[in-house]
């Protein structure tokens, strides 16, 4: 999990609770300290550097999630570095349609728009609840 903000943290912790071994990477020391002991390993690192990700064996993982949302440049550069590795399937958070298009052009396997997807899901739940209440 590269990026341990709200989305990345929630996803990483959920995966860890289900028994998945999660390596958490973030550039913020406070965030890294907050996740220490909650994930298999947590490190403070610059994910835009290929050598750094190789040292952390990111290229050996089955899947990599790039959950960087507030730094578009870091998100795009990180996805580009990870795309250069032969192995991992890439999941990436996009914060806008333009961001998503760039990630798509880089060859990211799965692009996630958390805010839009949660909004749609809540709307579906609300419509279902309203229909049930009318019955």
Z-matrix of the N, CA and C atoms (Angstrom, degrees):
N
C 1 1.442
C 2 1.517 1 107.26
N 3 1.306 2 115.61 1 114.11
C 4 1.460 3 119.63 2 179.16
C 5 1.529 4 107.29 3 -105.24
N 6 1.318 5 115.26 4 109.39
C 7 1.457 6 121.90 5 -175.28
C 8 1.514 7 109.21 6 106.15
N 9 1.312 8 116.45 7 110.80
C 10 1.463 9 120.99 8 -176.35
C 11 1.525 10 111.75 9 -115.53
N 12 1.321 11 115.72 10 43.59
C 13 1.460 12 120.39 11 172.43
C 14 1.519 13 109.37 12 -75.20
N 15 1.315 14 117.53 13 -157.67
C 16 1.477 15 120.44 14 -177.60
C 17 1.530 16 112.05 15 -57.76
N 18 1.322 17 117.23 16 -51.10
C 19 1.467 18 121.25 17 -178.09
C 20 1.530 19 111.37 18 -67.53
N 21 1.324 20 116.69 19 -52.25
C 22 1.461 21 120.59 20 -177.64
C 23 1.517 22 112.41 21 -61.64
N 24 1.327 23 116.45 22 -40.68
C 25 1.456 24 120.94 23 179.15
C 26 1.528 25 111.04 24 -64.27
N 27 1.328 26 116.61 25 -48.04
C 28 1.469 27 120.02 26 -179.63
C 29 1.525 28 110.78 27 -60.23
N 30 1.318 29 116.73 28 -43.25
C 31 1.460 30 120.78 29 -179.80
C 32 1.523 31 111.02 30 -67.13
N 33 1.333 32 117.10 31 -45.61
C 34 1.460 33 121.11 32 -179.77
C 35 1.523 34 111.69 33 -61.12
N 36 1.330 35 116.83 34 -44.85
C 37 1.466 36 120.25 35 -179.15
C 38 1.523 37 111.83 36 -66.81
N 39 1.314 38 116.70 37 -38.82
C 40 1.475 39 120.36 38 177.28
C 41 1.529 40 110.56 39 -63.75
N 42 1.330 41 117.04 40 -44.33
C 43 1.468 42 120.69 41 178.20
C 44 1.528 43 110.47 42 -63.28
N 45 1.325 44 116.93 43 -43.81
C 46 1.469 45 120.77 44 -179.87
C 47 1.526 46 111.06 45 -62.61
N 48 1.340 47 116.57 46 -41.10
C 49 1.469 48 120.06 47 179.01
C 50 1.518 49 112.24 48 -64.00
N 51 1.337 50 116.55 49 -26.63
C 52 1.468 51 119.81 50 179.56
C 53 1.528 52 112.13 51 -90.27
N 54 1.335 53 116.53 52 7.30
C 55 1.460 54 120.41 53 174.57
C 56 1.515 55 115.99 54 96.96
N 57 1.309 56 118.06 55 3.86
C 58 1.464 57 121.56 56 178.08
C 59 1.528 58 108.57 57 -80.05
N 60 1.330 59 116.36 58 135.27
C 61 1.464 60 120.64 59 176.38
C 62 1.520 61 108.04 60 -78.89
N 63 1.333 62 116.18 61 116.80
C 64 1.462 63 121.65 62 -174.63
C 65 1.525 64 110.42 63 -115.96
N 66 1.330 65 114.65 64 126.72
C 67 1.453 66 122.22 65 169.69
C 68 1.517 67 106.16 66 -96.48
N 69 1.316 68 117.47 67 122.04
C 70 1.456 69 121.64 68 178.09
C 71 1.516 70 110.26 69 -103.22
N 72 1.333 71 116.15 70 132.56
C 73 1.465 72 121.67 71 178.89
C 74 1.522 73 108.18 72 -127.00
N 75 1.328 74 116.03 73 131.15
C 76 1.456 75 120.25 74 175.74
C 77 1.526 76 107.91 75 -151.12
N 78 1.321 77 115.88 76 156.31
C 79 1.462 78 120.14 77 -179.68
C 80 1.525 79 112.45 78 -89.16
N 81 1.331 80 117.31 79 -8.18
C 82 1.455 81 122.34 80 -176.93
C 83 1.532 82 110.45 81 -99.71
N 84 1.329 83 116.18 82 118.13
C 85 1.460 84 121.11 83 -176.70
C 86 1.529 85 112.54 84 -61.25
N 87 1.335 86 117.73 85 -38.07
C 88 1.471 87 120.60 86 178.71
C 89 1.522 88 111.68 87 -61.45
N 90 1.318 89 115.74 88 -42.85
C 91 1.470 90 120.57 89 179.66
C 92 1.526 91 110.05 90 -65.21
N 93 1.317 92 116.44 91 -42.40
C 94 1.467 93 121.02 92 178.43
C 95 1.525 94 109.59 93 -60.05
N 96 1.329 95 117.31 94 -46.97
C 97 1.469 96 121.03 95 179.76
C 98 1.529 97 111.40 96 -61.84
N 99 1.325 98 116.74 97 -38.15
C 100 1.469 99 120.57 98 -179.52
C 101 1.528 100 112.11 99 -65.27
N 102 1.332 101 117.49 100 -26.26
C 103 1.473 102 121.20 101 -178.46
C 104 1.531 103 112.80 102 -98.13
N 105 1.321 104 116.47 103 -3.40
C 106 1.457 105 120.60 104 -179.92
C 107 1.528 106 109.69 105 -61.08
N 108 1.310 107 116.40 106 127.08
C 109 1.461 108 121.97 107 -179.05
C 110 1.524 109 113.38 108 89.35
N 111 1.330 110 117.33 109 -13.78
C 112 1.469 111 120.62 110 179.61
C 113 1.526 112 112.16 111 -94.09
N 114 1.323 113 115.67 112 -24.21
C 115 1.463 114 121.86 113 179.00
C 116 1.524 115 108.20 114 -119.58
N 117 1.322 116 117.50 115 162.12
C 118 1.469 117 121.01 116 -179.28
C 119 1.526 118 111.16 117 -55.50
N 120 1.325 119 116.66 118 -41.58
C 121 1.461 120 122.22 119 177.63
C 122 1.518 121 107.80 120 -154.23
N 123 1.322 122 116.39 121 141.52
C 124 1.462 123 122.08 122 176.94
C 125 1.517 124 107.55 123 -133.96
N 126 1.336 125 116.07 124 131.71
C 127 1.459 126 119.80 125 -179.81
C 128 1.524 127 111.03 126 -136.31
N 129 1.320 128 113.92 127 149.79
C 130 1.459 129 120.83 128 172.62
C 131 1.515 130 105.92 129 -92.01
N 132 1.336 131 116.46 130 122.03
C 133 1.461 132 119.56 131 -177.35
C 134 1.520 133 110.56 132 -158.85
N 135 1.318 134 114.87 133 159.20
C 136 1.459 135 122.71 134 174.33
C 137 1.525 136 107.46 135 -90.87
N 138 1.314 137 116.07 136 105.45
C 139 1.469 138 121.36 137 -174.70
C 140 1.520 139 113.48 138 -74.43
N 141 1.320 140 117.80 139 -5.47
C 142 1.466 141 119.92 140 -179.80
C 143 1.533 142 111.27 141 -84.72
N 144 1.306 143 117.32 142 -4.40
C 145 1.467 144 122.31 143 -178.05
C 146 1.529 145 110.16 144 -101.80
N 147 1.327 146 116.01 145 118.71
C 148 1.467 147 121.20 146 -178.19
C 149 1.523 148 111.84 147 -58.01
N 150 1.321 149 117.50 148 -45.12
C 151 1.461 150 120.60 149 -178.14
C 152 1.533 151 111.11 150 -59.57
N 153 1.311 152 116.86 151 -39.89
C 154 1.467 153 121.28 152 178.83
C 155 1.525 154 110.34 153 -61.40
N 156 1.331 155 117.03 154 -47.36
C 157 1.464 156 120.31 155 -179.26
C 158 1.527 157 111.38 156 -66.84
N 159 1.324 158 117.21 157 -34.18
C 160 1.477 159 120.00 158 175.93
C 161 1.528 160 110.77 159 -66.27
N 162 1.341 161 116.99 160 -41.82
C 163 1.467 162 120.42 161 178.21
C 164 1.532 163 111.28 162 -61.55
N 165 1.321 164 116.06 163 -31.02
C 166 1.466 165 120.87 164 178.56
C 167 1.526 166 111.88 165 -87.11
N 168 1.335 167 117.40 166 2.21
C 169 1.472 168 124.67 167 178.09
C 170 1.528 169 112.96 168 62.70
N 171 1.319 170 117.10 169 29.54
C 172 1.464 171 120.88 170 179.05
C 173 1.528 172 110.34 171 -59.54
N 174 1.319 173 116.73 172 -33.74
C 175 1.468 174 120.74 173 -179.71
C 176 1.527 175 112.93 174 -65.64
N 177 1.324 176 118.25 175 -13.30
C 178 1.462 177 122.35 176 -179.82
C 179 1.530 178 113.12 177 -93.83
N 180 1.322 179 117.50 178 -8.95
C 181 1.465 180 120.64 179 -179.57
C 182 1.528 181 110.50 180 -77.22
N 183 1.319 182 116.05 181 151.99
C 184 1.471 183 121.15 182 176.91
C 185 1.520 184 111.02 183 -71.22
N 186 1.319 185 116.78 184 -40.18
C 187 1.462 186 122.38 185 -177.80
C 188 1.524 187 109.62 186 -135.46
N 189 1.319 188 115.03 187 145.89
C 190 1.462 189 121.63 188 175.37
C 191 1.521 190 107.11 189 -129.14
N 192 1.323 191 115.80 190 130.61
C 193 1.460 192 121.07 191 175.30
C 194 1.518 193 107.94 192 -107.54
N 195 1.323 194 115.78 193 123.66
C 196 1.460 195 121.18 194 174.75
C 197 1.525 196 105.83 195 -102.39
N 198 1.328 197 115.76 196 101.98
C 199 1.458 198 121.74 197 -173.69
C 200 1.525 199 111.06 198 -107.84
N 201 1.318 200 116.06 199 30.97
C 202 1.469 201 121.38 200 179.06
C 203 1.520 202 107.22 201 -81.79
N 204 1.329 203 116.96 202 121.65
C 205 1.451 204 119.16 203 -176.36
C 206 1.514 205 115.09 204 -115.53
N 207 1.310 206 117.58 205 -32.83
C 208 1.456 207 118.48 206 -172.43
C 209 1.528 208 113.78 207 -96.85
N 210 1.315 209 118.12 208 2.81
C 211 1.462 210 122.27 209 176.71
C 212 1.525 211 107.81 210 -131.79
N 213 1.336 212 115.81 211 90.12
C 214 1.470 213 120.24 212 -176.46
C 215 1.514 214 112.39 213 -56.82
N 216 1.322 215 116.46 214 -42.06
C 217 1.460 216 119.40 215 -178.84
C 218 1.529 217 110.38 216 -60.77
N 219 1.313 218 117.77 217 -46.37
C 220 1.464 219 121.24 218 179.60
C 221 1.522 220 110.90 219 -63.22
N 222 1.329 221 117.28 220 -40.15
C 223 1.459 222 121.23 221 178.10
C 224 1.526 223 111.05 222 -60.71
N 225 1.317 224 116.16 223 -49.38
C 226 1.465 225 121.33 224 -177.12
C 227 1.530 226 110.80 225 -66.63
N 228 1.332 227 116.80 226 -45.60
C 229 1.466 228 119.59 227 179.94
C 230 1.523 229 111.37 228 -64.20
N 231 1.325 230 117.04 229 -40.60
C 232 1.466 231 120.45 230 178.83
C 233 1.521 232 110.63 231 -63.52
N 234 1.326 233 117.13 232 -45.50
C 235 1.470 234 120.07 233 178.27
C 236 1.524 235 110.83 234 -60.83
N 237 1.319 236 116.97 235 -39.36
C 238 1.454 237 121.00 236 178.75
C 239 1.525 238 111.17 237 -63.12
N 240 1.330 239 116.94 238 -43.40
C 241 1.465 240 120.59 239 178.58
C 242 1.528 241 110.13 240 -62.87
N 243 1.332 242 116.73 241 -48.66
C 244 1.461 243 120.65 242 -177.81
C 245 1.540 244 110.85 243 -64.82
N 246 1.319 245 116.65 244 -36.28
C 247 1.478 246 120.79 245 178.06
C 248 1.525 247 110.36 246 -61.76
N 249 1.333 248 117.20 247 -28.46
C 250 1.461 249 121.30 248 177.97
C 251 1.522 250 113.51 249 -70.73
N 252 1.316 251 116.86 250 -16.47
C 253 1.465 252 120.24 251 175.81
C 254 1.525 253 107.70 252 -80.96
N 255 1.300 254 117.30 253 144.16
C 256 1.466 255 120.80 254 -176.07
C 257 1.525 256 112.96 255 -73.20
N 258 1.311 257 117.16 256 -30.10
C 259 1.459 258 118.96 257 -164.48
C 260 1.528 259 118.20 258 -93.37
N 261 1.316 260 121.56 259 -56.83
C 262 1.467 261 118.15 260 -164.33
C 263 1.525 262 115.42 261 -69.00
N 264 1.328 263 113.44 262 144.88
C 265 1.459 264 121.54 263 169.15
C 266 1.530 265 105.74 264 -78.85
N 267 1.330 266 117.04 265 135.92
C 268 1.461 267 120.08 266 -174.94
C 269 1.522 268 110.76 267 -109.02
N 270 1.325 269 114.51 268 129.28
C 271 1.456 270 123.68 269 170.38
C 272 1.523 271 105.07 270 -113.53
N 273 1.327 272 117.74 271 133.11
C 274 1.464 273 119.05 272 -179.10
C 275 1.517 274 111.21 273 -138.21
N 276 1.316 275 114.92 274 141.40
C 277 1.458 276 122.89 275 175.71
C 278 1.522 277 108.88 276 -81.41
N 279 1.324 278 116.07 277 132.21
C 280 1.465 279 121.22 278 173.81
C 281 1.519 280 108.20 279 -116.68
N 282 1.332 281 115.95 280 141.17
C 283 1.460 282 119.44 281 -178.90
C 284 1.521 283 112.90 282 -104.19
N 285 1.337 284 116.21 283 -5.18
C 286 1.462 285 120.37 284 178.53
C 287 1.526 286 108.67 285 -156.30
N 288 1.321 287 115.86 286 166.25
C 289 1.458 288 120.37 287 177.84
C 290 1.529 289 110.80 288 -62.69
N 291 1.330 290 116.65 289 -39.67
C 292 1.462 291 120.30 290 179.71
C 293 1.536 292 110.62 291 -64.54
N 294 1.311 293 116.84 292 -43.74
C 295 1.460 294 121.80 293 176.67
C 296 1.524 295 109.33 294 -58.37
N 297 1.328 296 116.60 295 -45.90
C 298 1.456 297 121.57 296 179.14
C 299 1.527 298 112.41 297 -60.12
N 300 1.341 299 117.06 298 -41.00
C 301 1.473 300 120.83 299 178.68
C 302 1.529 301 111.07 300 -62.35
N 303 1.323 302 116.34 301 -41.35
C 304 1.464 303 119.61 302 178.64
C 305 1.532 304 110.07 303 -64.29
N 306 1.329 305 117.08 304 -43.99
C 307 1.461 306 120.76 305 178.73
C 308 1.529 307 110.64 306 -62.26
N 309 1.312 308 116.16 307 -39.25
C 310 1.463 309 121.07 308 176.95
C 311 1.532 310 110.37 309 -62.14
N 312 1.327 311 117.06 310 -44.07
C 313 1.463 312 121.78 311 179.28
C 314 1.533 313 111.51 312 -63.62
N 315 1.328 314 116.50 313 -29.75
C 316 1.467 315 120.52 314 177.29
C 317 1.529 316 112.12 315 -75.27
N 318 1.327 317 116.47 316 -14.21
C 319 1.456 318 120.08 317 -179.49
C 320 1.511 319 114.53 318 92.15
N 321 1.328 320 117.08 319 21.89
C 322 1.467 321 120.57 320 176.33
C 323 1.531 322 108.25 321 -62.73
N 324 1.331 323 116.33 322 133.94
C 325 1.466 324 121.46 323 -174.48
C 326 1.524 325 113.38 324 -70.20
N 327 1.311 326 117.54 325 -41.65
C 328 1.465 327 122.46 326 -176.30
C 329 1.520 328 109.18 327 -137.08
N 330 1.318 329 116.44 328 121.69
C 331 1.460 330 121.41 329 178.76
C 332 1.522 331 108.18 330 -108.61
N 333 1.323 332 115.43 331 127.62
C 334 1.456 333 121.80 332 -175.23
C 335 1.527 334 108.90 333 -114.92
N 336 1.327 335 115.45 334 133.70
C 337 1.462 336 122.63 335 175.46
C 338 1.529 337 106.46 336 -114.16
N 339 1.334 338 118.76 337 83.60
C 340 1.464 339 121.20 338 -170.85
C 341 1.524 340 114.84 339 -55.20
N 342 1.325 341 117.81 340 -46.32
C 343 1.460 342 119.86 341 -176.13
C 344 1.530 343 111.32 342 -64.07
N 345 1.334 344 117.09 343 -45.16
C 346 1.453 345 120.23 344 -179.74
C 347 1.530 346 111.18 345 -66.12
N 348 1.340 347 116.44 346 -41.28
C 349 1.464 348 119.67 347 -178.20
C 350 1.526 349 111.73 348 -67.01
N 351 1.320 350 117.39 349 -40.33
C 352 1.463 351 120.15 350 177.49
C 353 1.524 352 109.94 351 -67.09
N 354 1.323 353 117.15 352 -41.20
C 355 1.466 354 120.51 353 177.96
C 356 1.521 355 111.98 354 -58.82
N 357 1.324 356 116.96 355 -45.84
C 358 1.476 357 120.39 356 177.75
C 359 1.524 358 111.32 357 -62.49
N 360 1.330 359 115.54 358 -41.99
C 361 1.461 360 119.68 359 -178.31
C 362 1.528 361 111.73 360 -64.87
N 363 1.311 362 116.38 361 -42.28
C 364 1.463 363 120.00 362 178.89
C 365 1.524 364 110.34 363 -65.92
N 366 1.330 365 117.17 364 -39.65
C 367 1.470 366 120.33 365 177.45
C 368 1.527 367 110.24 366 -60.98
N 369 1.329 368 117.31 367 -41.18
C 370 1.469 369 120.65 368 178.61
C 371 1.525 370 110.63 369 -64.55
N 372 1.316 371 116.68 370 -41.75
C 373 1.466 372 120.74 371 179.00
C 374 1.523 373 109.81 372 -64.21
N 375 1.337 374 116.35 373 -43.81
C 376 1.466 375 120.16 374 -179.31
C 377 1.525 376 110.91 375 -63.98
N 378 1.317 377 117.20 376 -42.56
C 379 1.479 378 119.59 377 177.60
C 380 1.516 379 110.46 378 -62.37
N 381 1.328 380 116.01 379 -40.65
C 382 1.467 381 119.97 380 178.17
C 383 1.518 382 111.86 381 -64.58
N 384 1.337 383 116.65 382 -41.16
C 385 1.461 384 121.34 383 179.34
C 386 1.519 385 110.02 384 -65.20
N 387 1.331 386 116.65 385 -41.44
C 388 1.474 387 120.26 386 179.79
C 389 1.507 388 110.58 387 -64.43
N 390 1.336 389 117.38 388 -41.51
C 391 1.461 390 120.64 389 179.50
C 392 1.526 391 110.52 390 -65.15
N 393 1.340 392 116.37 391 -39.61
C 394 1.470 393 119.81 392 179.18
C 395 1.521 394 111.22 393 -66.46
N 396 1.324 395 117.12 394 -37.64
C 397 1.461 396 120.30 395 -179.42
C 398 1.517 397 111.77 396 -66.43
N 399 1.350 398 117.97 397 -30.18
C 400 1.466 399 121.27 398 -178.63
C 401 1.521 400 111.61 399 -76.14
N 402 1.298 401 116.53 400 -17.91
C 403 1.479 402 119.19 401 -176.52
C 404 1.503 403 112.35 402 -77.41
